Amino acid sequence: ADNGEFKAWDGQESGKAVYLTSHPVDTSKQKSAQCYKTGIFNIAAVNWPDSVDTDAKKCAAFAGSGVSVQPLAR
């Protein structure tokens, strides 16, 4: 969010997701949370919005941030 509050990513714009939490956060009650600001994460371990339904969309979600996701080697 522009005002510095913690906010769930809606899945609409690539590059708008900038942090990742290890647990669900109720953003209506909690305005800040412990989060990861850098790292590479298993794409299948992230809880994605329903509209983010391809690996390409998932990889683009964190574009420009210190967080990235990738599928495990198959």
N, CA, C and O atoms as a MOPAC input file, in Angstrom:
PM7 MOZYME 1SCF
protein

 N      0.84200 1    -1.18900 1     0.00000 1
 C      0.00000 1     0.00000 1     0.00000 1
 C      0.87900 1     1.24100 1     0.00000 1
 O      1.99100 1     1.21800 1     0.52700 1
 N      0.39800 1     2.29300 1    -0.57300 1
 C      1.16900 1     3.52700 1    -0.66100 1
 C      1.43700 1     4.15900 1     0.69600 1
 O      2.40400 1     4.90700 1     0.84500 1
 N      0.60400 1     3.87600 1     1.68300 1
 C      0.76100 1     4.48800 1     2.99800 1
 C      1.62100 1     3.66000 1     3.94200 1
 O      1.73600 1     3.99500 1     5.12200 1
 N      2.22500 1     2.59100 1     3.44700 1
 C      3.11500 1     1.76900 1     4.26200 1
 C      2.43700 1     0.63300 1     5.00000 1
 O      3.10800 1    -0.14300 1     5.68100 1
 N      1.12100 1     0.51600 1     4.88200 1
 C      0.42300 1    -0.57900 1     5.54800 1
 C      0.64300 1    -1.88700 1     4.81000 1
 O      0.81200 1    -1.91200 1     3.59100 1
 N      0.64000 1    -2.96100 1     5.56200 1
 C      0.74500 1    -4.30000 1     5.00200 1
 C     -0.57300 1    -4.61700 1     4.31600 1
 O     -1.63800 1    -4.39500 1     4.89000 1
 N     -0.51400 1    -5.13500 1     3.09100 1
 C     -1.72800 1    -5.38200 1     2.32600 1
 C     -1.54300 1    -6.62700 1     1.47300 1
 O     -0.47900 1    -6.83000 1     0.88800 1
 N     -2.57200 1    -7.45900 1     1.40200 1
 C     -2.51200 1    -8.65500 1     0.55400 1
 C     -2.48600 1    -8.24300 1    -0.91400 1
 O     -3.18300 1    -7.31100 1    -1.31600 1
 N     -1.68000 1    -8.94300 1    -1.71400 1
 C     -1.63400 1    -8.68200 1    -3.15400 1
 C     -2.88100 1    -9.25800 1    -3.79100 1
 O     -3.26500 1   -10.38800 1    -3.48900 1
 N     -3.51900 1    -8.50200 1    -4.66600 1
 C     -4.77300 1    -8.94400 1    -5.28000 1
 C     -4.58200 1    -9.79400 1    -6.53200 1
 O     -5.56000 1   -10.29600 1    -7.08700 1
 N     -3.35700 1    -9.96300 1    -6.98200 1
 C     -3.08700 1   -10.79500 1    -8.14600 1
 C     -3.27900 1   -10.09700 1    -9.47500 1
 O     -3.18500 1   -10.73500 1   -10.52400 1
 N     -3.54400 1    -8.80400 1    -9.45500 1
 C     -3.87100 1    -8.10000 1   -10.69500 1
 C     -2.67100 1    -7.54600 1   -11.45500 1
 O     -2.65900 1    -7.61000 1   -12.68500 1
 N     -1.67800 1    -7.01200 1   -10.78600 1
 C     -0.56100 1    -6.37800 1   -11.48100 1
 C      0.75500 1    -7.05800 1   -11.14800 1
 O      1.09300 1    -7.24900 1    -9.98000 1
 N      1.49700 1    -7.42000 1   -12.19400 1
 C      2.82900 1    -7.98800 1   -11.98500 1
 C      3.70800 1    -6.95600 1   -11.30300 1
 O      3.60100 1    -5.76000 1   -11.57700 1
 N      4.57100 1    -7.41500 1   -10.42100 1
 C      5.50500 1    -6.53400 1    -9.75500 1
 C      4.95200 1    -5.79500 1    -8.55700 1
 O      5.68300 1    -5.03300 1    -7.92500 1
 N      3.69100 1    -5.99200 1    -8.22100 1
 C      3.10200 1    -5.31200 1    -7.06200 1
 C      3.29900 1    -6.09700 1    -5.76600 1
 O      3.19100 1    -5.53000 1    -4.67900 1
 N      3.58300 1    -7.38800 1    -5.87000 1
 C      3.87500 1    -8.18600 1    -4.67500 1
 C      5.34500 1    -7.95300 1    -4.33000 1
 O      6.21500 1    -8.17000 1    -5.17300 1
 N      5.63000 1    -7.51600 1    -3.11100 1
 C      7.01700 1    -7.20800 1    -2.76300 1
 C      7.52800 1    -7.94700 1    -1.53300 1
 O      8.73900 1    -8.00200 1    -1.31900 1
 N      6.64700 1    -8.51400 1    -0.72100 1
 C      7.04000 1    -9.27700 1     0.46100 1
 C      6.26400 1   -10.58400 1     0.49900 1
 O      5.26100 1   -10.74100 1    -0.19600 1
 N      6.73500 1   -11.52000 1     1.31500 1
 C      6.08400 1   -12.82200 1     1.43700 1
 C      6.04900 1   -13.19800 1     2.91000 1
 O      7.07200 1   -13.12200 1     3.59000 1
 N      4.88300 1   -13.60600 1     3.41400 1
 C      4.77700 1   -14.05500 1     4.80300 1
 C      4.76300 1   -15.57500 1     4.85500 1
 O      4.46000 1   -16.23700 1     3.86300 1
 N      5.09100 1   -16.11600 1     6.01100 1
 C      5.08900 1   -17.57300 1     6.17000 1
 C      3.77400 1   -18.07900 1     6.75300 1
 O      3.62200 1   -19.27500 1     7.00100 1
 N      2.83600 1   -17.18000 1     6.97100 1
 C      1.54400 1   -17.54500 1     7.55600 1
 C      0.48200 1   -16.56900 1     7.05600 1
 O      0.81300 1   -15.46600 1     6.62100 1
 N     -0.79000 1   -16.96500 1     7.11500 1
 C     -1.86000 1   -16.04600 1     6.70300 1
 C     -1.89800 1   -14.81200 1     7.61100 1
 O     -1.63100 1   -14.90600 1     8.80900 1
 N     -2.22700 1   -13.67000 1     7.03400 1
 C     -2.33700 1   -12.42500 1     7.78500 1
 C     -3.71100 1   -11.82400 1     7.49700 1
 O     -4.08500 1   -11.65700 1     6.33600 1
 N     -4.46100 1   -11.49900 1     8.54500 1
 C     -5.74600 1   -10.82100 1     8.39300 1
 C     -5.45700 1    -9.32500 1     8.31000 1
 O     -5.29700 1    -8.66200 1     9.33400 1
 N     -5.39200 1    -8.79800 1     7.09300 1
 C     -5.00300 1    -7.40300 1     6.91400 1
 C     -6.06700 1    -6.41100 1     7.38200 1
 O     -5.79100 1    -5.21500 1     7.47200 1
 N     -7.27500 1    -6.88600 1     7.68000 1
 C     -8.28500 1    -5.97700 1     8.23200 1
 C     -8.00800 1    -5.68400 1     9.70500 1
 O     -8.47300 1    -4.67700 1    10.24000 1
 N     -7.24900 1    -6.56800 1    10.35900 1
 C     -6.93500 1    -6.39500 1    11.77900 1
 C     -5.45900 1    -6.12200 1    12.02800 1
 O     -5.09800 1    -5.49700 1    13.02600 1
 N     -4.61800 1    -6.58200 1    11.13600 1
 C     -3.17300 1    -6.49900 1    11.34400 1
 C     -2.56000 1    -5.67500 1    10.21900 1
 O     -2.65900 1    -6.05800 1     9.05300 1
 N     -1.93400 1    -4.56100 1    10.54300 1
 C     -1.38100 1    -3.66100 1     9.53600 1
 C      0.10500 1    -3.89600 1     9.28300 1
 O      0.67600 1    -3.31000 1     8.36300 1
 N      0.73000 1    -4.74200 1    10.08700 1
 C      2.13200 1    -5.09500 1     9.86000 1
 C      2.31900 1    -6.55800 1    10.23400 1
 O      1.51900 1    -7.12800 1    10.97600 1
 N      3.37800 1    -7.15700 1     9.71500 1
 C      3.64400 1    -8.57100 1     9.98600 1
 C      5.09900 1    -8.87900 1     9.67700 1
 O      5.74200 1    -8.17900 1     8.89600 1
 N      5.61000 1    -9.93200 1    10.29900 1
 C      6.93400 1   -10.41600 1     9.93900 1
 C      6.85100 1   -10.96700 1     8.52200 1
 O      5.90500 1   -11.67600 1     8.17800 1
 N      7.84000 1   -10.64100 1     7.70800 1
 C      7.78400 1   -11.09700 1     6.32300 1
 C      9.18600 1   -11.25100 1     5.74700 1
 O     10.16600 1   -10.73900 1     6.28800 1
 N      9.24600 1   -11.96900 1     4.64000 1
 C     10.49100 1   -12.10700 1     3.89000 1
 C     10.54000 1   -10.99400 1     2.85900 1
 O      9.56500 1   -10.76300 1     2.14500 1
 N     11.67200 1   -10.30000 1     2.77500 1
 C     11.81600 1    -9.27500 1     1.74400 1
 C     12.81400 1    -9.67800 1     0.67100 1
 O     12.95000 1    -8.99300 1    -0.34300 1
 N     13.51700 1   -10.79500 1     0.89200 1
 C     14.40000 1   -11.34600 1    -0.13100 1
 C     14.38500 1   -12.86200 1    -0.04500 1
 O     14.11200 1   -13.42900 1     1.01300 1
 N     14.67400 1   -13.50700 1    -1.14600 1
 C     14.79000 1   -14.95600 1    -1.15800 1
 C     14.16200 1   -15.56900 1    -2.39100 1
 O     13.44100 1   -14.91300 1    -3.14300 1
 N     14.45700 1   -16.85200 1    -2.57700 1
 C     13.88700 1   -17.62600 1    -3.67500 1
 C     13.03900 1   -18.72300 1    -3.05100 1
 O     13.51700 1   -19.47400 1    -2.20100 1
 N     11.78500 1   -18.81500 1    -3.47100 1
 C     10.83300 1   -19.71300 1    -2.84300 1
 C     10.23200 1   -20.69100 1    -3.84700 1
 O     10.12900 1   -20.39400 1    -5.03700 1
 N      9.83900 1   -21.85900 1    -3.35100 1
 C      9.16300 1   -22.87600 1    -4.15100 1
 C      7.80900 1   -22.31800 1    -4.58400 1
 O      6.98300 1   -21.95000 1    -3.74900 1
 N      7.59600 1   -22.26300 1    -5.87100 1
 C      6.36900 1   -21.68500 1    -6.42900 1
 C      5.11200 1   -22.39600 1    -5.91900 1
 O      4.05800 1   -21.77300 1    -5.78500 1
 N      5.22100 1   -23.69400 1    -5.63500 1
 C      4.07200 1   -24.47900 1    -5.17600 1
 C      3.76700 1   -24.26200 1    -3.69500 1
 O      2.69800 1   -24.65700 1    -3.23100 1
 N      4.67000 1   -23.65300 1    -2.95200 1
 C      4.47400 1   -23.45200 1    -1.51700 1
 C      3.77100 1   -22.13100 1    -1.19400 1
 O      3.43800 1   -21.87100 1    -0.03800 1
 N      3.54800 1   -21.30500 1    -2.20600 1
 C      2.92200 1   -19.99800 1    -2.00300 1
 C      1.41200 1   -20.11600 1    -2.20900 1
 O      0.95900 1   -20.80100 1    -3.12600 1
 N      0.63800 1   -19.44800 1    -1.35700 1
 C     -0.81700 1   -19.40000 1    -1.49700 1
 C     -1.15900 1   -18.24700 1    -2.44600 1
 O     -1.12100 1   -17.08100 1    -2.05300 1
 N     -1.49200 1   -18.57900 1    -3.69000 1
 C     -1.71600 1   -17.57800 1    -4.73000 1
 C     -3.19100 1   -17.19100 1    -4.83700 1
 O     -4.06200 1   -18.02000 1    -4.57200 1
 N     -3.48800 1   -15.93100 1    -5.22500 1
 C     -4.87000 1   -15.57500 1    -5.55700 1
 C     -5.35300 1   -16.45500 1    -6.72200 1
 O     -4.54300 1   -16.88100 1    -7.54500 1
 N     -6.64300 1   -16.72500 1    -6.79800 1
 C     -7.19200 1   -17.59700 1    -7.84200 1
 C     -6.85300 1   -17.12600 1    -9.25300 1
 O     -6.69000 1   -17.94800 1   -10.15600 1
 N     -6.74600 1   -15.82400 1    -9.45200 1
 C     -6.47600 1   -15.29000 1   -10.79100 1
 C     -5.03600 1   -15.52400 1   -11.25100 1
 O     -4.73100 1   -15.37600 1   -12.43400 1
 N     -4.16500 1   -15.88400 1   -10.33200 1
 C     -2.76000 1   -16.13900 1   -10.67300 1
 C     -2.62900 1   -17.64200 1   -10.89600 1
 O     -2.29100 1   -18.39800 1    -9.98500 1
 N     -2.90600 1   -18.05300 1   -12.13000 1
 C     -3.09000 1   -19.47100 1   -12.41400 1
 C     -2.05200 1   -20.10200 1   -13.34400 1
 O     -2.22400 1   -21.24700 1   -13.76300 1
 N     -0.98500 1   -19.38300 1   -13.67000 1
 C      0.08200 1   -19.96100 1   -14.48400 1
 C      1.42800 1   -19.68500 1   -13.82100 1
 O      1.56000 1   -18.74300 1   -13.04100 1
 N      2.42100 1   -20.50600 1   -14.13400 1
 C      3.76100 1   -20.26900 1   -13.59000 1
 C      4.30700 1   -18.92300 1   -14.04700 1
 O      5.02000 1   -18.26100 1   -13.29300 1
 N      3.98500 1   -18.50800 1   -15.27000 1
 C      4.46300 1   -17.21900 1   -15.77500 1
 C      3.92500 1   -16.06500 1   -14.92700 1
 O      4.67600 1   -15.15400 1   -14.58000 1
 N      2.63400 1   -16.09300 1   -14.59100 1
 C      2.04600 1   -15.05200 1   -13.74300 1
 C      2.67100 1   -15.07200 1   -12.35400 1
 O      2.93400 1   -14.02100 1   -11.77000 1
 N      2.90600 1   -16.26100 1   -11.83200 1
 C      3.48900 1   -16.39600 1   -10.49700 1
 C      4.91500 1   -15.86400 1   -10.47300 1
 O      5.30100 1   -15.17700 1    -9.52700 1
 N      5.69000 1   -16.16600 1   -11.48500 1
 C      7.07000 1   -15.67900 1   -11.54800 1
 C      7.11400 1   -14.16400 1   -11.72300 1
 O      8.04100 1   -13.51400 1   -11.24000 1
 N      6.12000 1   -13.59300 1   -12.41100 1
 C      6.07800 1   -12.15100 1   -12.63400 1
 C      5.57400 1   -11.37400 1   -11.42100 1
 O      5.78400 1   -10.16300 1   -11.33900 1
 N      4.92400 1   -12.03700 1   -10.49300 1
 C      4.30200 1   -11.36100 1    -9.35100 1
 C      5.27500 1   -10.48500 1    -8.57800 1
 O      4.92800 1    -9.37400 1    -8.17700 1
 N      6.48900 1   -10.97600 1    -8.36500 1
 C      7.46000 1   -10.26900 1    -7.53800 1
 C      8.50100 1    -9.51000 1    -8.36500 1
 O      9.54700 1    -9.13600 1    -7.83600 1
 N      8.23200 1    -9.27700 1    -9.64900 1
 C      9.18300 1    -8.58600 1   -10.52600 1
 C      9.63000 1    -7.26500 1    -9.91100 1
 O      8.80500 1    -6.45200 1    -9.49300 1
 N     10.92400 1    -7.06400 1    -9.86000 1
 C     11.47000 1    -5.82700 1    -9.31500 1
 C     11.69900 1    -5.83800 1    -7.81600 1
 O     12.26400 1    -4.88700 1    -7.27600 1
 N     11.27500 1    -6.89500 1    -7.12600 1
 C     11.50200 1    -6.98400 1    -5.67800 1
 C     12.63000 1    -7.96900 1    -5.40400 1
 O     13.16800 1    -8.57400 1    -6.33100 1
 N     12.98200 1    -8.12800 1    -4.15900 1
 C     14.02400 1    -9.07000 1    -3.76700 1
 C     13.52400 1   -10.49000 1    -3.61100 1
 O     14.29900 1   -11.38800 1    -3.28500 1
 N     12.23800 1   -10.70500 1    -3.84000 1
 C     11.62900 1   -12.03000 1    -3.72300 1
 C     11.43500 1   -12.60600 1    -5.12000 1
 O     11.03100 1   -11.89900 1    -6.04300 1
 N     11.72700 1   -13.89400 1    -5.26400 1
 C     11.39600 1   -14.57700 1    -6.51400 1
 C     10.90400 1   -15.97500 1    -6.19000 1
 O     11.17300 1   -16.51200 1    -5.11500 1
 N     10.18400 1   -16.55100 1    -7.13000 1
 C      9.67100 1   -17.91200 1    -6.98200 1
 C     10.07900 1   -18.70800 1    -8.20700 1
 O     10.24900 1   -18.16300 1    -9.29700 1
 N     10.23000 1   -19.99600 1    -8.00700 1
 C     10.53500 1   -20.86800 1    -9.13600 1
 C     10.01500 1   -22.26000 1    -8.84700 1
 O      9.96100 1   -22.68300 1    -7.69300 1
 N      9.62800 1   -22.98100 1    -9.90600 1
 C      9.18200 1   -24.35800 1    -9.69900 1
 C     10.37000 1   -25.24200 1    -9.35600 1
 O     11.50000 1   -24.97100 1    -9.76200 1
 N     10.10400 1   -26.29700 1    -8.60700 1
 C     11.15700 1   -27.26000 1    -8.31900 1
 C     11.54100 1   -27.96900 1    -9.60800 1
 O     10.71500 1   -28.12500 1   -10.50700 1
 N     12.78600 1   -28.39500 1    -9.69800 1
 C     13.24400 1   -29.13400 1   -10.88100 1
 C     12.42100 1   -30.40500 1   -11.02100 1
 O     12.10400 1   -31.05900 1   -10.02700 1
 N     12.08300 1   -30.74400 1   -12.22700 1
 C     11.25200 1   -31.93200 1   -12.46000 1
 C     12.04000 1   -33.00000 1   -13.14700 1
 O     11.51000 1   -34.07500 1   -13.42700 1

